[in-house]
Each structure stands twice: as structure tokens, then as C-alpha cells.
Amino acid sequence: MTHIVFRADASVIIGTGHIMRCLTLAHQLKKRGVDITFITHTHSGNLIKEIRAFDYRVVELTTITRPIDKHNANSWLGCSQQEDAKECIEKLSLIPPIDYLIIDHYAIDENWHKQLRQYCQRLMVIDDLANRHYDCDILLDQTLNRQTHDYQNLMHAHCQLLLGSKFMLLREEFALVRQQAIDIRNQEIESSPHILISMGGCDPDNINQLAINALIKLKKQQKKLSATVVISSKAPHLMLLKNQLSQYDWVSLEIDSKDMSALMLNANIAIGASGSTAWERCSLGLPCITIVSAENQQTIAENLSAQQAIINLGWYKNITIDMFVVAIENLLENKKQYSHMVQQCFSICDGQGTNNVINEVFPDV
């Protein structure tokens, strides 16, 4: 049996995106009979319990020798690469021999890769920064319009590159409802628009509250407006949001949603960050008022804005309530722009990326 190991982390600061896209790939590989292991750290806000709920083997890492800084991805291991690699190697005796080792971590580069290479048949990296050197056999970067020359001086010539929207890792649920989304988006927005707010799992900067306050103001003009806020149970500001939203019966709170595709189908417009959820929204043709809440989201937001698939408000610290209000009002009033954004979203992502990756990298499983 093929054994594939994922090395990725989640935390309140790092977020959940790296683990979630690894899980997306893992689920499809498991259906093909692959044995799956996750090696992940016990940072606050980790997803170890959630990973184990899918019956995947989990190896826990505990070495912490330095603090994690949200704005310094190099710190996200909580220790040096040497220390992390050492602990990983020490714990490999707990699992079967590795066929593929897949790393999805901004704080890991060729220094870590070189130390673990001898313990696997092939080493694969999932990335979207193209900002460091890699020592891998396969590199997947699902960033829209990513080009080969972006990695030209960062890796060996023999590395297999999977770049761009063809390889966007989306859960199967999005492909299954894509036609339904196309049918829904062909209809005009009704007089009772529904807004979906999704700022990432943990939203450590509490951007959700700013968006909610904008909708409260907009509600004075849009009497039939309603909204849904999606957030993780690990979010540090969850109780604050619960207390605020208890005053408004037109806003619902979804905690640890298990059906994002249904929430997106039910929405006319989204307000969201520029992480991996951006591709999910595109696959279902959902126009988004987008904010950038982390440096690694900048390229995604710029590319989607250039394709006219989103309205990019920019860096979260510079955004005001009125910027949200004006952007949503304009989109509700300008049906031509809304329709164009819908079509641009659909053209970017068809929901087949995970299968495309498996066909390219794991054709024999």
C-alpha cells in the first residue's frame, strides 16, 4: 500500500489553510486506497483532533524554542528548521516507510528538505510564495497565473512543476454543485440579498466585526439584507462575535461549518480574506469583496482583481466600514458588473484541480 505523509501545521496565528488543503488532497487519495499520515505540531489552535476524526494517523510534534509571529512566516515552526527536522526524523519509527512526503509550510525550505529526503521515495512541496529555495521532486503552486520562471532559480531543473488554476485543491463538494451554482448565478439578485462573511478560520485580527458593523449600517438602506458569518470554534474572538450577533436576528453564525458549498450557493455576495477560500468562491461563481489579512494573500488578491473576479479593498488595517458599504452597494446596483464578476469567477476555477493533481503526480494509486 502506498504511504503518503503530510507535514503541515495549523494554529490560531498560522490559520487552518495549510492543513485544510492537505486534507483535501488526502481525502481523494484515501479513496484510492492510500495510507495517510499527518505530522503536525501541537500549537494552540491545532487541528489534530479534526485530522484524527477522518481516521488518519497523526504524529504530534512538540518542540517549541521560539515564539510565532503572524507577520514573519519564517517563525511559524516555533523552532528552527534543524530542530523540527530532528524531531520529525526521531518519530519516523512510529510510521511505515514513506513513499511520498508532502510539505505545506512557509517556514520550511531546502535545508529541511535535504535532511528528510533520504526517508522518502519522493518529496513534494505545496507552496504559493515562490520566495525561497526548494529541494523537491514535485512542486504544486495553485496561484492564479503562476509561471515557471517564478521558480526558475529556486529549485533543481528536474523538479516537476504543477502551476496555476488547473491544480487548485478544492474539496469534491464544490465540483458536485458547480452546475447548480451556474444555474443560480444566471438569475438576478433578488430584493433580499444575502451576504456571506468568511475571514478565514481563526480571524485573529477580528476583521469579522468590521464587516458586520458595515452590514449593520447597510441594513438601514437594504431592509431585506441578511448575512451569515463563518468562523472556527478556535477563533479567539468567537465569544465577542456571539455576543454582538445575538442582537440581530438577520445574521446567523456558522461555527466549524461542514458545508461551505451550501453556504456559498445561498449567498449573493461574499466578504472574505484572500486565502484558499478564494478559489472555492470562484468555483461557485460567488463575487467577493476581498480584504488582504496576511502578506501571503497579496498576490492572490492582486491576480483575482486583475481578472475582475473580486473587488479588492486591500490591506485590512486600511479598510473602513464605509469602504465595505460602498463596495456592496455598488455591486448590488450594478447588475452588469455583478454578472461579469460571476463569469470571471467561473472561468478561473472549475473544481477539478484535486483530480488533476492526482492524475499528474499519483497516476498509479
N, C-alpha and C positions, 0 to 999 in steps of 0.2 A: 504493500500500500504506500502510495506517495505521501510523504510527510512534509507539510509546509508550516513554517514558523514565522509569525509576525512579531516584530519588535516595534512597539508604539506605546505612547503614554497619553493619559488624559488627566486633567486636574482643573481646579477652579480657575487657575491662571492660564494654563495652556489651552483649555477648552476641551471639547469632545470630538472635534472633527477628524483628527488623525485616526483614532480608534474606530470611529463610525465608518470611515471609508474602507478601512481594513476589514471590518465586519461585513461590509457589502460584498467584497471580493471573497471573503471566507465562506459566506453562505452559499454562493454559487459553486465554489469548489467542493464544499461538503456534499452537495447534491450529486457530485460526480465521484463520490467515494474517497475523497482526500481526507487524511488525518490532519487535524488543525491544532496548533499550539500558539498561545499568545505569551510573549514575555513582556511584562509591563510593570511599571513602578507603582508603589503604594502611596503616591502623592495624595494629598487631600483633594477629594473630588474625583478620584479614580473610578473606572468603570469595571473593576474586577468582578463584582457581583453580577453585573449585567452580562459580561462575557461568559461567565460560568453558566448563566441561565440558558445559554444556547448549547450547553454540553461540550464546550471547548476546553481543552486542557489549558491551565494558566500557571505560569511560573512567575512568582512575585519577586520584584527587586526592592531592596530596602535601603541601599546606600545613599545617604544624604550628607554632603560635606559643604554645600554652599546654597544660599537662597536662590529662588527662582524669581526672575524679573520679567514681567509681562513684555516689556519693550526690548528685551535682549534675548533672542531665541537661543543664543549660544549657552544660556544658563539653564535651559529647560530640562536637562537631565537631573539637575540637583546635585551633580557631582561632575568630575572630569570624565572625558571620554575613556581615558585609561581605566578609571575606577569602574565605570559602567561595563566596559568590555570584560574586565576581570571578573566581575560578579556574574555576568552572563555565562562566561566560559565555565565558571565553577559549578553552575547549576545545569549545564547541559547533560550531565549524567542522569538527570531526572526524567529525560525525554528520549524518544527514539532518535536514531540518526536522521539528520536533516537533509532533505532533497533541495528545497528552496527556502532561503532565508530572506524575508521581505521586511525592509526597514522603512518606516514612515515617521521621520523625526528630524526637525530642523537643526537639532544640536549634534547630530551625528554626521561625520564626513568620512573621507578616505582613511583617516587614522584609525577609526573604529572598524571600518570595513576590512582593512588589512589584517587586523587581529582575529576576526571571526571567519574569514574566508575559508580557512582550512577545515572548518567544522561543517561546511555545507557543500552540496554539489554546485549550486548556482546561487548567486546573491543578486537580489533585486531591490531597487530603491524607488519609492513613491515620493515625489517632490513637486513643488511648484514655485521654487525660488530661483533656481539656477544661479546660486551665489557662492558655491564652494566646490571643492574638488571631490570626486567620487571614484571609488574603486569597485565597480559592479559590472555584472554581465547584462543586466536589463535595467533601464530607467523609464519610469512612467511619469509623465507630466501632462495632466489633463487641461492645463491652462489654455484658454481660447487663443488661437493664433500663435501658439508657441512654435518656434522654428529650430531646426537643427543647429544653426550657428549660435544659438543661445548657450549651447553646451559644448561648443567646439573645443575649447581649451580647458575644459573641466573634467574630462574623462578619457579613457582609452578608446582608440578607434574601433575596437572590436565590440563595444557596447551596443546592444540592441536598444534603439530609442522608440518609445511609443508616445507620440506627442499630439496634443490638441484635442479638439472636441470629440473626435471619433472614439476616444478612450476614456470619456468621463464615467467615473464609477458611481452609478446610481442603482439603488435597490430595485428589484424586479417590479415592485408595486407601481412604479412610475411608467414603465413601459406598458403595463397591463391596462392602465387607464388613459393612455395618451389619446386614443381616438375619442374617448368620452370628453376629454379636455378640448379637443379640436371642435367638437360639436357645441360645447358650452361657450367657448370664446367667440364663435361666429354670431352669437346673439349679442344684442346691445346691452349695456349695463342698465339694469332696472333703476327705478327711482329709490331703491333701498340698497345702496352699495354696502358690501361687506369687506372690511379691511383685515388682513392677516398680518400680525406683528410677530416677527421671528428674528431676534437679535443674536442667535446662537444659543447653545445650551445653557451656559452659566451667566452670561452677560455681567461680568464683574464690575463694569462701569455704570450699570443701571440705566442704559440707554432706553430700555423699555419705558421707563417712567416719562422720559421726554416725549416719546412718540405718543403715549397715552394722553398726556396733557395736551398735545396738539389735536388729537381727535376729540377731546372734551371741548376744545374751543371750536373745532369744525362742526361739532354736533349742533351748535346754535343755528347754523345755516342749513345743515343737512339733517333734518329732523329724523329721517329714517335710517340714518347711518348706524351700522353695528360693527363689532370687531371681535377678533379672537387673538389672544396673546399666548404664544407657545414658549414654554420655559422648562428647564430641568429642575427636578426636585433638589439638586445640589446647588442651585443658584444662591449666592449669598444674600440677594435682596428679595428672595421669594416672599417672606412674610410681609415686607413693606408693600409689595405688589398686591398681595391678598387683601391687605387692609384697605388699600386705595380702591381696588376694583369692587369691593363689597358694597360700595356706594352707587354702583352703576349696573343696572340690570341689562344694559345693551352691550356689555363687554363680558366675554367669557374667558376663563383662564384654563388652558390645557397644559397639564404637568406631565412630563415624560410621555408625550404623545406617541402612540403606536401606529398612527395612520395619518402621516403628514400629507400623503397624496389626496386623501379625502378633504382635509382642511384647505388645501390649495385649490381643489376643484370648487369648493364652496365660496372662495374669495374672488373678488373682482380686481383688487389691488393688494400688493404686499408692501410692507415696510420691513426692511431687513438689512442685515450685515452682508458683507461680500465674501463669505466663506463658501463651503461646499454646498450649502443650501441654495446658493445662487443657481447652480446647474439644475437642481430639482425644479425650481420655479420656471426655468427656461423650458424644460422638457414638457411642462404642462401649460406653457403659454401665459404665464402669470406676470404681468408688468409689475415692476417693483420700484419703489422709492428707496434708493440704496444709500447706506452710510458705510464709511470705512472705519472699523474699530480696531484694526491691527495693521502693522506695516505690510504683512504678507498679503493683505487683501487689496492693496493699492492697484496692482497690475490687473487683477480680475475686474475691479470696478472700472478702470480706465478702458479696458478692452470691451466690456459689455456696453459701456456708454458710447464708445466709438461705433458699435454696431446698432446703436439706438434701441437696445433691448431693455435698458433701465434709465432711470433719471438718477444720476449720481450727485448727491448733496455734498460729498467729500468727507473730510476728517471729522469724526464725531464731536470733538471738542469745539468745533467752529459752528455747529448746527444749532439753530434756534427753533422754537416752537413754530414761529411764523413761516420758516422755510419749509417745514413739513406741510403746514396748512396750504400754502400757496401751491406747492407741487401737486398735492392731491386734488385741490380744486381745479387746477388747470387740466389735469388728466381726466377728471370727471366731465369737464365741459367740452374738451376737445376730442370728439369721438374718432376723428381721423387719426390723430396721434396715437390714441389708445389702440386702435386696430393695427396700426403699423408696428407698434411695440409688441403686440401679440404675435404677429407673423415673424418678427425678428427673433423673438424668444424661441419659437418653434424651430426656426432654421438653425439654431445654434446647437441644440441637443435633442437627439431622438430617443434617448433612454436605453440604447443598445450597447453602450460603452463597456459595461462589465463583461458581456459576452464576447465583445471584440478583443478585450484584453486576454481572456482565457483562450480564445482561438489562436492568438498570436504567441502567447507565452507557454501555455499548457495544453497543446493540441492532443496529447496522448492520455490526458486524465479523463 
